[in-house]
Each structure stands twice: as C-alpha cells, then as structure tokens.
Amino acid sequence: MSFIQLRIDDKTKKSAKKILDDLGVDMSSAIKVYLKQIIINKGIPFKLLTENGLTPEEERDVIIASEDAKKGKNVTKAMTTKEAIDYLNKLK
C-alpha cells in the first residue's frame, strides 16, 4: 500500500469535503475513485474547465474575439430582434 500526500488550499478542501460528505463519500475514497478512472480512461476522466465553465480553448477564443471586437474587427452592426432571428435562420 502506498501513501499520497498533497497540499491544497483550505477553501478547496472544505468545499470538496462538504460535497463529498453530502454524497456519503470520504475524501480518500473519492481520490481512489478518481485515480482508478484515470487508469480506465487513460487520461483525465472529465472535460477540464476554467473558473468560467469554459474549456481552455473556448476561453482563449472568447478572449481573442473580445480583443478583436475592441479593435472593431469581426463586428457586425447592432440588429433588431427580427433582424437577428432572420440572420440566424439564414445560417441554417
């Protein structure tokens, strides 16, 4: 049997512990399940998301689009609701 030690900030540990307690799972068991899933999936067993709920690629795209918009690139004029719906329907 091996032991793993890790350092984690108190807020993250407390938040995770509360969720796990609600699920009836202790921290050690949850980490064991996670490690087993890494083996089964041959990688991280879930999509990695940023704090904004986006993948790193999606967040990068939003940042690039925001920078472009500030420069006036790839920006359309404001549309009415009807114009927007018509525009979206044409994309189908």
C-alpha positions in Angstrom: 0.0 0.0 0.0 1.3 3.5 -0.9 0.6 6.8 0.5 0.0 10.1 -1.3 0.4 13.5 0.3 -0.8 16.7 -1.3 -1.1 20.3 -0.4 -4.3 22.1 -1.2 -5.7 25.4 -0.1 -8.2 25.2 2.8 -11.1 26.6 0.9 -10.9 24.0 -1.9 -10.5 21.2 0.7 -13.5 22.4 2.8 -15.7 22.9 -0.3 -14.9 19.4 -1.7 -15.3 17.8 1.7 -18.8 19.3 2.1 -19.9 17.9 -1.3 -18.4 14.5 -0.6 -20.0 14.4 2.9 -23.3 15.1 1.2 -22.7 12.2 -1.1 -21.6 10.0 1.7 -18.1 9.6 0.4 -14.9 10.3 2.3 -12.0 12.2 0.7 -9.7 9.2 0.5 -12.3 7.1 -1.3 -13.1 9.9 -3.7 -9.4 10.3 -4.6 -9.1 6.5 -5.1 -12.1 6.5 -7.5 -10.5 9.4 -9.4 -7.2 7.6 -9.8 -9.0 4.4 -10.9 -10.9 6.4 -13.5 -7.7 7.9 -14.8 -6.5 4.4 -15.5 -9.7 3.3 -17.1 -9.9 6.4 -19.3 -6.2 6.5 -19.9 -6.4 10.2 -19.0 -8.3 12.8 -17.1 -11.9 11.3 -16.8 -13.7 14.6 -17.5 -13.5 17.8 -19.5 -11.2 20.3 -18.0 -13.0 23.7 -17.5 -11.8 27.1 -16.4 -13.4 29.0 -13.5 -15.8 30.5 -16.1 -17.1 27.0 -17.0 -15.4 27.0 -20.4 -12.7 24.8 -21.9 -9.3 26.5 -22.1 -9.8 26.6 -25.9 -13.2 28.2 -25.6 -11.9 30.7 -23.1 -9.0 31.6 -25.5 -11.5 32.1 -28.3 -13.6 34.4 -26.2 -10.5 36.4 -25.3 -9.4 36.7 -28.9 -13.0 37.7 -30.0 -13.1 40.3 -27.2 -9.8 41.8 -28.3 -10.9 41.8 -31.9 -14.2 43.5 -31.0 -12.3 46.2 -29.1 -10.3 46.8 -32.3 -13.5 46.8 -34.4 -12.6 43.5 -36.2 -15.2 40.9 -36.9 -18.0 43.0 -35.5 -21.5 43.4 -37.1 -23.8 46.3 -36.6 -26.5 46.1 -33.9 -29.6 44.3 -35.0 -33.2 44.3 -34.0 -34.6 41.1 -32.7 -36.3 40.4 -36.0 -33.0 41.1 -37.9 -31.1 38.8 -35.6 -33.6 35.9 -36.0 -33.6 36.3 -39.7 -29.9 36.3 -39.8 -29.7 33.2 -37.6 -32.3 31.4 -39.8 -30.2 32.1 -42.9 -27.3 30.3 -41.2 -29.3 27.0 -41.1 
